Amino acid sequence: MSWMWLIGGVMLIEGLGPLLFPRQWQAMMRELAGQDTAVLRRIGGALVTAGAVLLYIFSA
């Protein structure tokens, strides 16, 4: 799988939230903006870990 496919897939999935649920997406962004830096780092770390695991599982 090429990197462009991967990037395109991420953009497609990330765009679904604001496209289908714009008000809820805005509310979530406001809530995230108010979080402490440590909380945001934990969320980011969890997302990176989950993404790496999924890539590993489906790359076989």
C-alpha positions in Angstrom: 0.0 0.0 0.0 1.4 3.4 -0.9 1.7 6.3 1.4 -0.8 8.3 -0.7 -3.4 5.7 -0.1 -2.8 5.8 3.6 -2.9 9.6 3.8 -6.0 9.6 1.6 -7.7 7.1 3.9 -6.9 9.2 7.0 -8.2 12.4 5.3 -11.4 10.6 4.3 -12.1 9.3 7.8 -11.1 12.5 9.5 -13.4 14.5 7.2 -16.5 12.4 8.1 -17.0 14.0 11.5 -17.3 17.6 10.3 -19.2 16.5 7.2 -21.9 14.4 8.9 -22.0 16.0 12.4 -20.8 19.6 12.2 -22.3 20.8 15.5 -21.2 17.8 17.5 -17.7 18.1 15.9 -17.5 21.8 16.9 -18.5 21.0 20.5 -15.9 18.2 20.7 -13.2 20.6 19.3 -14.2 23.2 22.0 -14.0 20.6 24.7 -10.6 19.4 23.5 -9.2 23.0 23.3 -10.1 23.4 27.0 -8.2 20.3 28.1 -4.9 20.3 30.0 -1.8 19.6 27.9 -1.1 16.3 29.7 -4.6 15.1 28.8 -4.1 16.0 25.2 -0.8 14.1 25.1 -2.5 11.0 26.6 -5.2 11.2 24.0 -2.7 11.7 21.2 -0.6 8.8 22.5 -3.6 6.5 22.6 -4.6 7.4 19.1 -1.1 6.9 17.7 -0.8 3.5 19.5 -4.2 2.4 18.3 -3.3 3.4 14.7 0.0 1.6 14.8 -1.6 -1.6 16.1 -4.3 -1.4 13.3 -1.6 -0.8 10.6 0.4 -3.8 12.0 -2.7 -6.1 12.0 -3.9 -5.2 8.6 -0.5 -5.0 6.9 -0.1 -8.8 6.9 
